[in-house]
Structures are given as structure tokens and as C-alpha cells.
């Protein structure tokens, strides 16, 4: 049984988004994975903020566990089973399916990490312009958006680049002959407020 594990500064920085109760729940989950060998994919949290942070640090926790298992020599060789006779590195149909599932999981994990990093980027940006988001505002953002990491990241980058306090979805590129005037831009802003297209326009 494992007696100790490394805890990274990056994990601590993300955990600063949580209150004491959320932090305690998260730490229990981490310890269950590290010390009690609970399957990391079986750990989830009903609280959306805790789940968000867990998603952000999960990859690092998994890497730590995998490294420990490998070091102890109990990690089975992935291609040790199911090789076709007279061939090398050939998986049987069942294992091919398993490999595809693993690839899908890896892609999903990348998207989740990308999403968490975008949320943190937006939180840090709001702090930098002296307009920090309140905890309930962060939770509202998480509830409102699905894990469409690419679209959400685009909204964050677009809003930061334009110096907005709220989150806006990127506009379609305009041709040189179809550029909007300042008045048009202002009209668009208020129209979007009315139509609910502005994602987060809180001003603290």
C-alpha cells in the first residue's frame, strides 16, 4: 500500500477556487485514489465547482498513480495479451475496440482539461482588470456551458482580446467592405443583451 505521494503547486492553485468543504471533499477523493487504490474514473462530485477542479487535476493524479504502479513493477505490458500468431504488435478485434475506447477517453480528457484551463484563464483575467468574479458567478458559467471546450475557449480568448468584462461569442469575420461603425457595434451590444446572447455580463 502506498504511504506517500507528491502534491503539485498547480493542484493547490486550482484548489484555491474552492471553499473549505469543497476542498475537504476533493482531498478525500485524491487520498482514496492514491492510498486506497480506488479507480480514478469512479471518483466524481455532485458539486460542480469541485468537479471542475477535479477535472483539472485528474490527469496529474492519474499520471502519479500510473508512475507508482509502473515503478513497483505491477503494470502489465499492454501488448502481452491477444497477439496473433506469427505477428507482432497486432491486437485482436476485442483489444482493438478497447484501444479505440481508450483513445476516445484520452480525447475527452484533453477537452476537459482545455475547458478547465479556459475557465481559470477567464477568472484570472477578471482579477487582473479588478473585476473579480464572485463564486456564484463562476458556478453560473459552469452550469450554463456544456463541455464544448473549443467554443468556450474561443469565447474567452475573444472577450479578453477585446477587453470585455463579459463573455462574448466570437463574431463572424467581416469583409473590408462590410465593416461596422461604432454605432453598429453599440447597437449589437444592447441587442445581444436583450436576446440573451451575452454569456456573462456581470459587473461587480
LOVEX-124703 format. One line per 8 residues: their letters; for each residue z, x, y of N, C-alpha, C. Coordinates in steps of 0.001 Angstrom, whole numbers. Each point is the difference from the previous one (the first is absolute). Example, Ala and Ser with C-alpha at 12.3 -4.5 7.8 and 13.67 -1.06 7.14 Angstrom:
AS = 7800 13190 -5690 0 -890 1190 0 900 1200 ~ -720 -350 1050 60 820 1190 730 -770 1090 $
end
This chain:
XXXXXXXX = 0 845 -1198 0 -845 1198 0 880 1247 ~ -795 -375 960 -108 770 1230 1300 -50 790 ~ 366 1137 615 1256 83 744 -200 123 1506 ~ -1206 337 434 -265 158 1435 -1495 -143 259 ~ -360 -305 1245 -1405 -69 379 -135 326 1488 ~ -1199 419 395 -251 352 1402 -231 -1264 824 ~ 521 3 1221 -199 -1130 912 -663 544 1266 ~ -1168 -512 328 -807 585 1053 302 -585 1389 $
XXXXXXXX = -203 814 1011 223 -430 1375 -907 -1180 366 ~ -1227 27 -523 -934 -1093 290 535 -1343 -501 ~ 711 28 -1124 605 -1233 -519 1090 -492 945 ~ 807 933 477 1077 -348 929 -563 -620 1274 ~ -1093 571 521 -593 -504 1237 -460 -1445 -173 ~ -568 -314 -1170 -446 -1370 -234 1182 -946 -205 ~ 1061 502 -612 1174 -825 -244 733 -353 1288 ~ -273 720 1069 631 -294 1288 -453 -1349 550 $
XXXXXXXX = -1054 -559 -583 -476 -1324 401 900 -1104 -551 ~ 863 338 -959 812 -999 -695 1418 -74 544 ~ 644 -1149 -224 1421 -104 326 809 523 -1189 ~ 1319 -42 99 848 599 -1037 -144 -703 -1355 ~ -92 -1314 33 -143 -751 -1255 -1326 326 -682 ~ -1070 20 792 -1318 323 -552 -31 1428 -545 ~ 635 918 731 39 1398 -437 749 142 -1319 ~ 1113 -721 -118 781 56 -1239 -809 -518 -1179 $
XXXXXXXX = -706 -1110 189 -829 -562 -1073 -1086 989 -413 ~ -606 637 986 -1063 955 -290 536 1204 -771 ~ 1148 505 419 581 1168 -661 364 -309 -1454 ~ 480 -1213 -249 316 -396 -1374 -1270 21 -847 ~ -1095 -520 558 -1266 12 -713 -475 1409 -305 ~ 122 890 981 -409 1400 -191 822 649 -1108 ~ 1306 -218 31 885 599 -1005 -262 -553 -1397 ~ -335 -1279 -82 -309 -590 -1306 -1231 661 -618 $
XXXXXXXX = -989 300 851 -1207 668 -490 290 1448 -380 ~ 742 699 862 237 1429 -206 1008 284 -1112 ~ 1063 -771 -48 1081 302 -941 -18 -849 -1269 ~ -383 -1266 130 59 -914 -1146 -1358 -177 -672 ~ -1026 689 516 -1346 -30 -582 -607 -1403 -15 ~ 359 -807 997 -629 -1314 145 -1451 221 423 ~ -916 -759 -580 -1417 114 351 -181 -285 1491 ~ -617 927 703 -142 -131 1450 -772 -1254 397 $
XXXXXXXX = -924 -453 -851 -784 -1200 304 800 -1282 -190 ~ 1184 108 -598 864 -1167 -169 932 -206 1193 ~ -19 954 931 865 -94 1179 -749 -691 1127 ~ 566 -1084 505 -574 -694 1153 1132 -667 761 ~ -269 -385 1232 1034 -566 858 -509 -1285 654 ~ 841 -1019 21 -372 -1259 639 -104 173 1515 ~ 883 845 551 -31 252 1441 -1265 776 356 ~ -806 -520 921 -1299 587 300 109 1372 654 $
XXXXXXXX = 1010 210 840 162 1305 636 357 1060 -1037 ~ 904 -355 -909 395 938 -1053 -1194 312 -898 ~ -777 -1028 -332 -1181 200 -835 -1017 879 710 ~ -131 -170 1309 -936 809 772 360 1479 -85 ~ 1286 304 229 435 1395 -54 -122 541 -1419 ~ 354 -828 -991 -116 416 -1399 -1454 371 -327 ~ -927 -796 492 -1418 293 -218 -370 1361 589 ~ 578 306 1172 -309 1252 668 527 1234 -706 $
XXXXXXXX = 1138 -132 -687 606 1173 -645 -219 19 -1517 ~ -552 -1080 -517 -144 -139 -1459 -812 1136 -606 ~ -1075 388 674 -855 1062 -535 785 1304 -156 ~ 824 332 1007 804 1217 -76 1046 -61 -1094 ~ 605 -1167 -179 997 -183 -1062 -656 164 -1370 ~ -1168 -604 -157 -720 90 -1277 -381 1448 -308 ~ -444 726 1019 -376 1402 -195 1212 819 -430 ~ 1157 -316 566 1234 697 -363 368 -257 -1456 $
XXXXXXXX = -95 -1257 -412 323 -366 -1381 -986 641 -978 ~ -1289 -75 331 -1020 585 -873 191 1510 -126 ~ 369 636 1111 225 1441 -33 1173 372 -884 ~ 1043 -806 64 1186 251 -828 -333 -164 -1478 ~ -717 -1073 -333 -375 -259 -1391 -875 1126 -538 ~ -966 420 825 -895 1076 -420 762 1313 -209 ~ 937 272 890 789 1232 -98 842 25 -1269 ~ 475 -1172 -394 829 -79 -1200 -833 -14 -1284 $
XXXXXXXX = -1306 -38 157 -864 65 -1169 -85 -1272 -807 ~ 268 -1143 648 -51 -1265 -740 -1148 -882 478 ~ -898 593 741 -1143 -760 488 -1159 146 -984 ~ -418 -1071 -675 -1074 114 -998 -1332 363 633 ~ -818 747 -734 -1316 356 488 -870 -1246 38 ~ -582 -344 1170 -754 -1249 120 -1109 -165 -1024 ~ -645 1104 -418 -1130 -117 -911 377 318 -1437 ~ 1291 -41 -310 451 348 -1346 -347 -1090 -1002 $
XXXXXXXX = -256 -1243 494 -271 -1107 -896 -1443 -466 138 ~ -544 -514 -1116 -1243 -759 72 -1262 785 240 ~ -34 1316 -266 -1231 752 184 -980 -301 -1131 ~ -1249 -174 358 -1026 -257 -1019 -219 1261 -820 ~ -292 -183 -1271 -210 1149 -873 -1186 837 483 ~ 193 1332 5 -1070 911 372 -291 38 1484 ~ 854 -589 823 -233 15 1439 1273 416 714 ~ -133 326 1298 1141 406 811 78 -892 1232 $
XXXXXXXX = 1248 -320 372 260 -756 1227 -752 -1332 45 ~ -112 -642 -1164 -642 -1308 -71 1046 -1030 -369 ~ 184 -1019 838 994 -1035 -249 -620 -1159 -759 ~ 810 -623 -858 -493 -1188 -682 -38 -1164 988 ~ -650 -1130 -333 -152 -1108 949 1321 -487 588 ~ 1054 -57 -813 1289 -454 491 524 940 1077 ~ -96 1306 -283 497 979 965 -871 42 1251 ~ -1300 -260 -160 -869 -71 1165 448 -1118 928 $
XXXXXXXX = 377 -1127 -607 516 -1110 795 1291 367 705 ~ 854 742 -703 1263 428 584 -243 944 1177 ~ -990 887 -152 -322 941 1073 -511 -739 1233 ~ -812 -1031 -220 -515 -783 1126 1140 -709 724 ~ 950 -509 -767 1156 -666 609 821 983 824 ~ 132 1215 -525 741 1028 727 -688 345 1313 ~ -1325 57 -34 -757 305 1215 182 -1106 1038 ~ 6 -1255 -480 215 -1125 909 1384 66 626 $
XXXXXXXX = 989 381 -805 1364 116 502 100 1102 1051 ~ -709 1099 -252 13 1105 958 -610 -422 1327 ~ -1114 -747 -67 -642 -477 1218 899 -963 764 ~ 676 -873 -761 913 -948 625 1155 732 670 ~ 494 1025 -656 1100 781 550 -427 711 1283 ~ -1223 531 15 -514 651 1201 -72 -981 1159 ~ -468 -1218 -279 -103 -1021 1040 1375 -382 536 ~ 982 -95 -898 1347 -355 422 595 1085 894 $
XXXXXXXX = -209 1257 -383 498 1112 812 -701 13 1352 ~ -1303 -244 -2 -774 -56 1241 541 -1100 912 ~ 334 -1142 -584 541 -1132 763 1347 357 619 ~ 878 608 -805 1326 383 492 -122 1006 1131 ~ -884 969 -155 -184 1017 1039 -510 -623 1294 ~ -846 -1025 -119 -517 -683 1188 1105 -770 711 ~ 864 -657 -785 1130 -720 589 901 979 751 ~ 303 1113 -648 860 1005 635 -665 572 1256 $
XXXXXXXX = -1301 203 -49 -731 517 1157 118 -956 1179 ~ -88 -1311 -298 105 -1003 1065 1420 -43 569 ~ 993 96 -871 1395 12 443 257 1206 903 ~ -489 1159 -414 196 1227 786 -719 -85 1345 ~ -1185 -600 -18 -760 -152 1250 759 -879 988 ~ 516 -1120 -495 743 -894 895 1235 688 577 ~ 630 847 -794 1131 774 512 -457 966 1092 ~ -1149 615 -211 -492 1011 944 -344 -589 1360 $
XXXXXXXX = -352 -1300 55 -327 -630 1287 1201 -793 534 ~ 1167 289 -579 1256 -623 457 12 -1511 -215 ~ -712 -464 -1017 -17 -1415 -365 269 -123 -1497 ~ 1180 428 -453 277 -11 -1443 -4 -1411 -578 ~ -448 -95 -1234 -20 -1287 -690 1387 -325 -535 ~ 399 -1238 173 1256 -457 -586 -201 -194 -1504 ~ 1073 98 -797 -131 -159 -1456 -727 -1280 -410 ~ 298 -1116 706 -658 -1255 -387 -1497 40 288 $
XXXXXXXX = -402 804 1001 -1428 133 300 -710 790 -1090 ~ 671 1029 -507 -582 796 -1090 -169 -877 -1234 ~ 1014 -800 -300 -73 -886 -1159 -1120 -1027 174 ~ -197 -464 1243 -1057 -982 262 -1376 604 -258 ~ -165 1272 384 -1276 677 -246 -262 87 -1496 ~ 1033 379 -755 -139 156 -1450 -332 -1337 -658 ~ 669 -1066 436 -225 -1317 -584 -1397 -521 318 ~ -485 332 1198 -1263 -570 459 -1216 650 -637 $
XXXXXXXX = 159 1258 -418 -1157 737 -500 75 232 -1499 ~ -1111 -217 -657 -105 383 -1399 -212 1504 -44 ~ 93 566 -1200 -173 1445 -116 -1474 390 50 ~ -673 -434 1069 -1363 458 248 139 1248 846 ~ 258 1119 -663 390 1230 682 -1051 478 992 ~ -1258 -75 -387 -1063 511 861 -126 -811 1281 ~ 19 -1331 -121 -113 -861 1173 1211 153 908 ~ 1183 95 -605 1207 133 804 17 1348 724 $
XXXXXXXX = -401 1054 -692 -53 1325 619 -977 6 1172 ~ -1132 -693 -170 -999 -79 1069 582 -695 1229 ~ 797 -1066 -222 625 -718 1107 1005 888 734 ~ 785 753 -774 991 899 597 -698 1071 836 ~ -1005 644 -562 -702 1069 714 -699 -524 1249 ~ -629 -1160 -129 -719 -602 1135 975 -337 1137 ~ 1139 -564 -354 977 -392 1015 625 1207 691 ~ 284 1041 -777 583 1218 584 -1013 689 911 $
XXXXXXXX = -1241 95 -450 -1044 660 785 -218 -696 1340 ~ 213 -1312 24 -216 -762 1232 1283 -220 791 ~ 1104 552 -493 1259 -95 734 611 -1385 19 ~ -302 -830 -1009 531 -1353 -48 1452 -7 -489 ~ 765 -982 469 1358 -192 -515 -9 -875 -1236 ~ -1036 -811 -146 -127 -860 -1165 -1070 508 -930 ~ -3 -500 -1224 -1000 392 -991 -1241 -878 130 ~ -1143 644 136 -1257 -713 121 -965 447 -1092 $
XXXXXXXX = -777 -935 -501 -1048 367 -937 -1157 620 780 ~ -623 1043 -529 -1108 656 710 -1147 -970 263 ~ -598 133 1182 -1168 -816 316 -1239 655 -585 ~ -1028 -818 -173 -1279 545 -433 -572 858 1117 ~ -676 1094 -381 -594 890 997 -1026 -768 835 ~ 82 172 1322 -945 -656 901 -1144 956 350 ~ -1203 -532 138 -1123 826 426 161 315 1481 ~ -711 1005 472 109 422 1401 -385 -1128 929 $
XXXXXXXX = -978 -796 -401 -480 -1095 848 857 -1244 -98 ~ 1029 49 -863 831 -1190 -195 1468 327 229 ~ 260 957 870 1373 385 280 680 -1059 851 ~ 1292 -188 -239 748 -1030 717 594 555 1281 ~ 139 -871 973 653 387 1242 1499 -68 -179 ~ 736 511 980 1461 -55 -58 479 -1446 -77 ~ -677 -882 747 374 -1411 -31 -185 -612 -1372 ~ -1081 404 -691 -240 -508 -1359 1092 440 -949 $
XXXXXXXX = 402 1257 147 1052 532 -867 1303 -762 201 ~ 344 -282 1261 1228 -750 292 -93 -1404 -574 ~ -1166 -632 154 -189 -1344 -558 156 13 -1515 ~ -546 1024 -643 122 128 -1458 1446 103 -423 ~ 764 751 777 1408 207 -333 749 -1329 -56 ~ -180 -813 1044 720 -1271 24 -564 -990 -1020 ~ -1287 73 -242 -579 -856 -1038 560 339 -1364 ~ 192 1281 -252 550 422 -1286 1442 -459 -149 $
XXXXXXXX = 755 33 1087 1374 -505 -61 11 -1460 -410 ~ -909 -768 604 -64 -1431 -283 -419 -238 -1448 ~ -960 777 -496 -546 -194 -1340 830 672 -1071 ~ 1029 734 398 878 640 -981 -598 1214 -668 ~ -988 644 658 -634 1164 -608 766 1284 288 ~ 940 -67 941 807 1182 291 1096 84 -1054 ~ 89 1109 -639 906 146 -1129 1441 106 445 ~ 248 816 1000 1374 210 460 -29 337 1466 $
XXXX = 402 -926 831 -54 221 1434 1376 -79 627 ~ 1027 352 -770 1364 -42 515 184 1048 1077 ~ 618 -361 1077 358 947 1059 1502 -35 151 ~ 684 1099 -387 1459 33 67 484 343 1399 $
end
